[in-house]
């Protein structure tokens, strides 16, 4: 957990945040033991902005790793930085409901299972195919 948190904090320096100056870093651990990193990347049009969590997840998935065990999230804020709803939904696609989300805030740590942050998520089982 400490290595994952330290790696997430390290990613803050790679954030591209010229508009908000709100830097977020993420590091995730796959079930196979590999770590993937991400930072938030802003865009002047705002909607194309990508959160650190999704950056890490998309890097992971593009490397054909689709099962995430844990993800750590850190920011330069004085508060805990919670994953947004879109990130929680993306997490639910690639994490089991008992996957661990770790929030770091200047040495303080909070841990949650995914299903605590996104109960009753929408998933593949909700899509009816014929």
C-alpha positions in Angstrom: 0.0 0.0 0.0 2.8 2.4 0.9 4.5 1.9 -2.5 1.2 2.4 -4.3 0.6 5.7 -2.4 4.1 6.9 -3.0 3.8 6.2 -6.7 0.5 8.1 -6.8 2.1 11.1 -5.1 5.0 11.0 -7.6 2.5 11.3 -10.5 1.4 14.7 -9.3 4.4 16.2 -11.0 3.2 14.9 -14.4 -0.3 16.4 -14.1 -1.2 18.9 -16.9 -3.4 21.4 -15.1 -3.0 24.9 -16.5 -6.6 25.8 -15.8 -7.4 24.5 -12.4 -3.9 23.9 -11.0 -5.5 21.0 -9.2 -3.0 18.1 -9.5 -4.1 14.5 -9.1 -2.0 11.3 -9.3 -3.1 7.7 -9.3 -1.3 4.3 -9.2 -3.1 1.0 -9.5 -2.1 -2.6 -8.9 -3.3 -5.3 -11.2 -4.2 -8.8 -9.9 -1.0 -9.9 -11.8 1.1 -7.6 -9.6 1.9 -4.8 -12.1 1.6 -1.1 -11.3 0.2 1.4 -13.7 0.3 5.2 -13.2 -1.8 8.2 -14.2 -2.2 11.9 -13.8 -5.0 14.2 -14.6 -4.8 15.9 -18.0 -6.9 19.0 -18.6 -8.2 20.6 -21.8 -9.4 24.1 -22.4 -12.8 22.7 -23.5 -13.1 20.9 -20.1 -15.1 17.9 -21.2 -12.1 16.2 -22.9 -10.3 16.4 -19.5 -9.2 13.1 -18.2 -8.9 12.2 -14.5 -5.8 10.5 -13.1 -7.7 7.4 -12.2 -9.0 6.9 -15.7 -5.6 7.7 -17.2 -4.0 4.8 -15.1 -6.9 2.5 -15.9 -6.8 3.1 -19.6 -3.0 2.6 -19.7 -3.6 -0.7 -17.9 -6.3 -1.9 -20.2 -4.4 -0.8 -23.3 -1.7 -3.2 -22.1 -4.3 -6.0 -22.0 -4.5 -6.1 -18.2 -8.1 -5.9 -17.2 -8.3 -6.9 -13.6 -7.4 -4.2 -11.0 -6.8 -5.1 -7.4 -6.2 -1.7 -5.8 -5.9 1.9 -6.8 -4.4 4.8 -4.8 -5.4 8.4 -5.4 -3.4 11.5 -4.2 -3.7 15.2 -4.9 -2.1 18.5 -3.9 -5.3 19.5 -2.1 -5.6 19.8 1.6 -8.6 17.5 1.5 -9.1 13.9 0.4 -9.7 13.7 -3.4 -12.5 11.3 -4.1 -12.9 9.6 -7.5 -15.6 11.2 -9.6 -18.7 9.3 -10.7 -17.3 8.6 -14.1 -14.1 7.2 -12.6 -16.1 5.0 -10.2 -18.1 3.6 -13.1 -14.9 2.9 -15.1 -13.4 1.2 -12.0 -16.5 -1.0 -11.8 -15.7 -2.3 -15.2 -12.2 -3.5 -14.3 -12.3 -4.0 -10.5 -14.3 -6.5 -8.5 -16.8 -5.1 -6.0 -14.3 -5.8 -3.2 -11.4 -3.9 -5.1 -9.7 -1.4 -2.8 -9.6 2.3 -3.4 -7.0 4.1 -1.3 -7.2 7.9 -0.7 -4.1 9.8 0.5 -4.0 13.3 2.1 -0.7 14.4 3.5 0.0 11.2 5.2 -3.6 10.4 6.2 -5.1 7.4 4.5 -8.7 6.2 3.9 -9.5 2.8 2.3 -12.8 1.7 0.8 -14.1 -1.2 -1.2 -15.4 -0.2 -4.6 -19.0 -1.3 -3.7 -18.9 1.1 -0.8 -18.3 4.0 -3.2 -20.5 2.8 -6.0 -23.2 0.5 -4.6 -25.5 -1.1 -7.2 -23.2 -0.2 -10.1 -24.3 -0.7 -13.7 -22.4 -3.5 -15.4 -22.2 -6.0 -18.2 -24.9 -8.1 -16.4 -27.3 -5.2 -16.8 -27.0 -5.1 -20.6 -29.5 -7.4 -22.3 -28.1 -9.1 -25.4 -30.0 -11.5 -27.5 
